[in-house]
Amino acid sequence: YMAPEILHNRGDGYDPRAADVWSCGVVLYIMLVGRYPFIAPEGKNGPGMAQGIMAMVRKMRARDIDFPDWLGLTPDCVALLKRLLEPEPEQRATVAEIMQDPWFKVELPPNALAMNDHYLTLPPACEQNEEEIREVVSAVCDDV
């Protein structure tokens, strides 16, 4: 859920409110679409995993987000998600703007709640161990 500006922070700081909006965008996308908006290639460990993470970061910066037609997301919903997942924090929606957004003011699609119930019944995904996390963080920091 880490915002791009945190990954690329070169010591000049970042706006935590904008970073939190990014994280909320990731969570909202997951709730509505059922998967992460930016996915690293599966099945790679070590250096291959780091390359996958860098590919994912490039997708974030390129605004390469998939909105499957079959989900029936409204144009207002897609527009809000794009504003939440804007890689440039200065252009990202603020909380005040989100509160005034047309999609935010209406009810969620009826299938959103059923989908949430379905995902609550699934077994938890496997977690990375501490060594894998250290390798990824080290590789990302070296490439940034």
JORA-V192691 format. One record per run of one state. SS is the DSSP state (hx for helix, st for strand, lp for the rest). FROM is the first residue (numbers start at 1). TO is the last residue. If there is no record, write none. Layout:
BEGIN
SS&FROM&TO ; SS&FROM&TO
END
This chain:
BEGIN
lp&1&3 ; hx&4&7 ; lp&8&15 ; hx&16&33 ; lp&34&46 ; hx&47&61 ; lp&62&68 ; hx&69&71 ; lp&72&74 ; hx&75&84 ; lp&85&94 ; hx&95&100 ; lp&101&109 ; hx&110&120 ; lp&121&129 ; hx&130&143 ; lp&144&144
END
